[in-house]
């Protein structure tokens, strides 16, 4: 079986998982109206799937190292329709949405399954690009932003969850029929237990640095995508469908930039790509803090930030594969969890900031400070550039 076929299968599976995982973001305004939620309650509801999706990346990444991506991905996709069907039937109270949204979070852990699965099929000099292509599966958020509000307009709030569950069943069956683990993965010897696999975090500054980098790069992407519909409807009085489409445009640029970031990391070093990403995010966050109430600068800054974040997400996992080649799944799980938590906390912070100050400027300033911290840490760990192919 060709590596490109396995990469395509994993990317589509990841896309479907992320479509399901991110549904509560674009559906947030509709659910807020239907359930009469406050801004903070809406922020919490949107962020809840991100929480479990973040935490579960750690054990699922380790399980993928031990049992292979084909088996773990299959089990995950077979499970995910259950909370989707539950949300389709019981979405008439905040408690139900929070509980089933939390369980839906497992789908967000799919990222930590696909990275070691794809990594095994490619040599080191091509992994940055391959993992960047796989990361385009986060474009499932784009599809959710574009389609979910329109599906609601035509068929009601339950319909997007039914659609996602059907897609998941079809993808699961396809994956079972066609996916294979890489031959070297099948031939690998016994894998360490989860605590032994994660022991690198007790001794390596670089491992912890990667978690911070992905906290900003991917967490910033998720947080901005999830909260943009709320900001655009609340500050600029856009319709829900228009706000969802604009958020999808933000996500689309980040998705396109991700393989570019991986490709550049293969050629000019991941450290340089990350430096550009962090500087861009920090400067643009300050621009947003000053201008988010004006549509034109808000649009320009958000779309440019999407590219900066996409480049960063594409570069981080090149470093994971280079620095920890024998523990890609385990390290990816922790780094991915940090990225997911980076998407969990900012929407809550934005809700608190909006309630306390009446605006969002302080939230963007905090994002700029995190970008500055990433630059300082990147300099401190002094990454060694990957050799040119």
C-alpha positions in Angstrom: 0.0 0.0 0.0 1.4 3.4 -1.0 2.3 5.9 1.8 0.2 8.5 -0.1 -2.9 6.4 0.2 -2.4 6.0 4.0 -1.8 9.7 4.3 -5.0 10.4 2.4 -7.0 8.0 4.5 -5.7 9.4 7.8 -6.3 13.0 6.6 -9.9 12.4 5.7 -10.5 10.5 8.9 -9.0 13.4 10.9 -11.2 15.8 8.9 -14.4 14.0 9.8 -13.4 13.7 13.4 -12.6 17.4 13.6 -15.9 18.2 11.8 -17.8 16.5 14.6 -15.5 17.8 17.4 -15.9 21.5 16.4 -19.7 21.5 15.8 -20.6 23.4 19.0 -18.5 26.4 17.9 -20.5 27.4 14.8 -23.7 26.2 16.6 -22.9 28.3 19.6 -25.1 31.3 18.7 -28.1 29.1 17.8 -27.8 27.1 21.1 -27.3 30.3 23.1 -30.6 31.7 21.7 -32.4 28.3 22.1 -31.3 27.8 25.7 -31.2 31.5 26.8 -27.5 31.2 27.8 -25.2 33.9 29.1 -22.0 34.8 27.3 -20.0 32.8 29.9 -22.3 29.8 29.7 -21.9 29.9 25.9 -18.2 30.1 26.1 -18.1 27.1 28.5 -20.4 25.1 26.3 -18.2 25.7 23.2 -15.0 24.9 25.1 -16.1 21.7 26.8 -15.4 19.3 23.9 -11.9 20.9 23.6 -11.1 19.9 27.2 -11.6 16.1 26.9 -10.2 16.1 23.4 -7.0 17.7 24.8 -6.6 15.4 27.8 -7.3 12.2 25.9 -4.6 12.9 23.4 -2.1 11.7 26.0 -3.3 8.1 26.4 -4.4 7.7 22.8 -1.0 8.8 21.5 0.6 6.2 23.8 -1.9 3.5 22.7 -1.1 4.3 19.0 2.6 3.7 19.7 1.7 0.3 21.2 -1.2 -0.9 19.1 -0.9 1.0 15.8 -3.0 3.8 14.3 -5.3 1.6 12.3 -6.8 -0.1 15.4 -6.9 3.0 17.6 -8.4 5.2 14.9 -11.0 2.6 14.1 -12.2 2.3 17.7 -12.3 6.1 18.1 -14.5 6.5 15.0 -16.7 3.7 16.0 -17.3 5.4 19.4 -17.9 9.0 18.2 -21.4 8.6 16.7 -22.7 7.8 20.2 -22.3 11.3 21.7 -23.4 12.8 18.3 -26.7 10.9 18.3 -27.2 11.8 22.0 -26.7 15.5 21.1 -29.1 15.2 18.2 -31.8 13.8 20.6 -31.0 15.7 23.8 -29.9 19.3 23.2 -32.7 21.1 25.0 -30.8 21.9 28.2 -27.3 23.2 29.0 -26.6 20.2 31.3 -27.2 17.8 28.5 -25.1 19.7 26.0 -22.3 20.0 28.5 -22.3 16.2 29.3 -22.5 15.0 25.7 -20.3 17.7 24.4 -17.6 16.5 26.9 -18.0 13.0 25.6 -17.8 14.3 22.0 -14.3 15.6 23.0 -12.8 12.2 22.3 -13.0 13.0 18.6 -10.5 15.9 19.1 -8.0 13.4 20.4 -7.8 11.9 16.8 -4.9 14.2 16.1 -2.6 12.3 18.4 -3.5 9.0 16.7 -2.8 10.1 13.1 0.6 11.8 13.7 2.4 8.5 14.6 0.4 6.6 12.0 1.5 9.0 9.2 5.0 9.4 10.7 5.8 5.7 10.2 5.1 5.9 6.5 7.6 8.6 5.7 11.4 9.1 6.0 12.6 12.0 8.3 13.3 14.4 5.4 9.7 14.2 4.3 7.9 14.1 7.6 7.4 17.8 8.0 5.4 18.1 4.8 3.5 14.8 5.3 2.5 15.8 8.8 1.5 19.2 7.5 -0.7 17.6 4.9 -2.3 15.4 7.6 -2.8 18.5 9.8 -5.0 19.9 7.0 -7.6 17.6 8.5 -8.2 20.4 11.0 -10.1 21.8 8.0 -13.0 19.8 9.4 -13.6 23.0 11.4 -13.9 24.9 8.2 -16.6 22.5 6.9 -18.4 22.7 10.2 -18.4 26.5 10.1 -19.6 26.6 6.6 -22.3 23.9 6.8 -23.6 23.6 10.3 -25.5 27.0 10.5 -27.0 26.4 7.1 -28.1 22.9 8.0 -29.8 24.3 11.1 -31.6 26.9 9.0 -33.0 24.2 6.8 -33.6 21.2 9.1 -33.2 22.4 12.7 -30.6 22.1 15.5 -30.6 18.3 15.6 -29.6 17.9 11.9 -25.9 18.8 12.1 -25.3 16.1 14.7 -27.1 13.5 12.6 -25.1 14.4 9.5 -21.8 14.2 11.5 -22.7 10.8 12.9 -23.5 9.4 9.4 -20.2 10.7 8.0 -18.4 9.1 10.9 -19.9 5.7 10.3 -19.0 5.8 6.6 -15.4 6.9 7.3 -15.0 4.3 9.9 -16.0 1.5 7.5 -13.7 2.9 4.8 -10.8 3.1 7.2 -11.3 -0.5 8.4 -11.3 -1.7 4.7 -8.2 0.2 3.5 -5.9 1.4 6.2 -2.7 -0.3 7.2 0.0 0.4 9.7 3.5 1.1 8.3 5.6 -2.0 8.0 8.3 -0.7 10.3 5.6 0.1 12.9 4.4 -3.5 12.7 8.0 -4.8 13.1 8.8 -2.6 16.1 9.6 -4.3 19.4 7.8 -3.9 22.7 6.8 -0.4 23.6 7.4 1.1 27.0 4.5 1.7 29.4 2.8 5.1 29.4 4.8 6.5 32.4 8.1 5.2 30.9 7.2 6.7 27.5 6.4 10.1 29.1 9.5 10.1 31.3 11.2 12.4 28.7 9.1 15.2 30.2 11.1 14.8 33.4 14.4 15.4 31.8 14.0 17.4 28.6 13.4 21.1 28.4 12.7 20.7 24.7 9.7 18.5 25.4 8.1 21.1 27.6 9.0 23.9 25.1 7.1 22.0 22.4 4.0 22.0 24.6 4.1 25.8 25.0 4.7 26.3 21.2 1.6 24.2 20.3 -0.4 25.8 23.1 -0.1 29.0 21.2 -0.1 27.7 17.6 -2.9 25.2 17.6 -4.6 26.6 20.7 -4.7 30.0 19.2 -6.3 28.6 16.0 -9.0 26.7 17.9 -9.8 29.5 20.2 -10.0 32.1 17.5 -12.2 29.8 15.3 -14.5 29.0 18.2 -14.9 32.5 19.4 -15.0 34.5 16.2 -18.7 33.7 15.5 -19.6 35.1 19.0 -17.4 38.2 18.5 -18.8 38.9 15.0 -22.4 38.6 16.0 -22.0 40.4 19.3 -19.8 43.3 18.2 -20.5 43.7 14.5 -24.2 42.4 14.4 -23.5 39.9 11.6 -26.0 37.1 11.0 -25.1 33.8 12.4 -24.5 32.3 9.0 -22.3 35.2 7.9 -20.3 35.0 11.1 -19.8 31.2 10.7 -18.7 31.7 7.1 -16.1 34.3 8.1 -14.8 32.1 10.9 -14.5 29.3 8.3 -12.5 31.6 6.1 -10.1 32.1 9.0 -9.8 28.4 9.5 -9.3 27.7 5.8 -6.2 30.0 5.6 -4.7 28.3 8.7 -5.4 24.9 7.1 -3.7 25.9 3.9 -0.7 27.3 5.7 -0.1 24.2 7.8 1.5 22.0 5.1 3.4 25.1 4.0 4.8 25.4 7.5 5.8 21.7 7.5 7.4 22.0 4.0 9.4 25.1 5.1 10.4 23.3 8.3 11.9 20.5 6.2 14.0 23.0 4.3 14.9 26.1 6.4 14.4 24.5 9.9 11.3 24.4 12.1 12.9 27.0 14.5 12.9 29.7 11.9 9.4 29.0 10.9 8.2 29.1 14.5 10.1 32.4 15.1 8.2 34.0 12.2 4.9 32.5 13.5 5.3 33.8 17.0 6.3 37.3 16.0 3.4 37.5 13.6 0.9 36.2 16.2 2.2 38.6 18.9 2.0 41.7 16.6 -1.4 40.8 15.2 -2.9 40.2 18.6 -1.9 43.7 19.6 -3.4 45.0 16.4 -6.7 43.2 17.2 -6.7 44.6 20.8 -6.7 48.1 19.4 -8.9 47.6 16.3 -11.3 44.7 16.7 -14.3 47.0 16.8 -13.6 48.1 13.2 -14.5 45.5 10.6 -11.7 46.1 8.0 -8.7 45.9 10.4 -10.3 43.0 12.2 -10.7 41.1 9.0 -7.1 41.8 7.8 -5.6 41.0 11.2 -7.6 37.8 11.7 -6.8 36.4 8.2 -3.1 37.2 8.5 -3.0 35.7 12.0 -4.6 32.5 10.5 -1.6 32.1 8.2 0.9 32.8 11.1 -0.8 30.2 13.3 -1.0 27.7 10.4 2.7 28.0 9.8 3.4 27.3 13.5 1.2 24.3 13.7 3.0 22.8 10.6 6.4 23.3 12.1 5.9 22.0 15.7 5.6 18.3 14.8 8.6 18.3 12.6 10.5 19.0 15.8 8.6 16.2 17.6 9.7 13.6 15.0 13.3 14.9 14.9 13.8 15.2 18.7 11.9 12.1 19.9 11.7 9.6 17.0 11.1 6.6 19.2 8.3 8.2 21.2 6.4 10.2 18.6 2.9 9.0 19.8 3.5 9.7 23.5 5.1 13.1 23.0 2.6 14.0 20.4 -0.2 13.2 22.9 1.2 15.6 25.5 2.0 18.3 23.0 -1.4 17.9 21.3 -3.0 18.1 24.7 -1.3 21.4 25.4 -2.6 22.7 22.1 -6.1 21.5 22.9 -6.0 23.2 26.3 -4.8 26.3 24.4 -8.1 26.1 22.7 -10.1 25.4 25.9 -9.0 28.3 28.1 -9.0 31.4 25.8 -12.8 31.2 25.0 -13.4 31.1 28.8 -11.0 34.0 29.3 -12.7 35.9 26.6 -16.0 35.4 28.3 -14.6 36.6 31.6 -12.9 39.6 30.0 -16.0 40.6 28.1 -18.1 40.3 31.3 -15.5 42.2 33.4 -14.5 45.0 31.0 -17.2 45.1 28.4 -14.7 44.4 25.6 -12.1 41.9 24.3 -8.9 44.0 24.2 -7.4 42.5 27.3 -7.9 39.0 25.9 -5.9 39.8 22.8 -3.2 41.4 24.9 -2.8 38.2 26.9 -2.5 36.3 23.6 0.4 38.6 22.6 2.1 38.0 25.9 2.0 34.2 25.3 3.5 34.7 21.9 6.3 36.7 23.6 6.9 33.9 26.1 7.2 31.4 23.2 9.9 33.5 21.5 11.9 33.7 24.7 11.6 29.9 25.3 12.4 29.2 21.6 15.7 31.1 22.0 16.4 29.4 25.3 16.1 25.8 24.0 18.3 26.6 21.0 16.8 24.1 18.6 19.2 22.4 16.2 17.9 23.0 12.6 17.0 19.8 10.7 19.5 18.9 7.9 18.6 20.0 4.5 17.3 17.1 2.3 
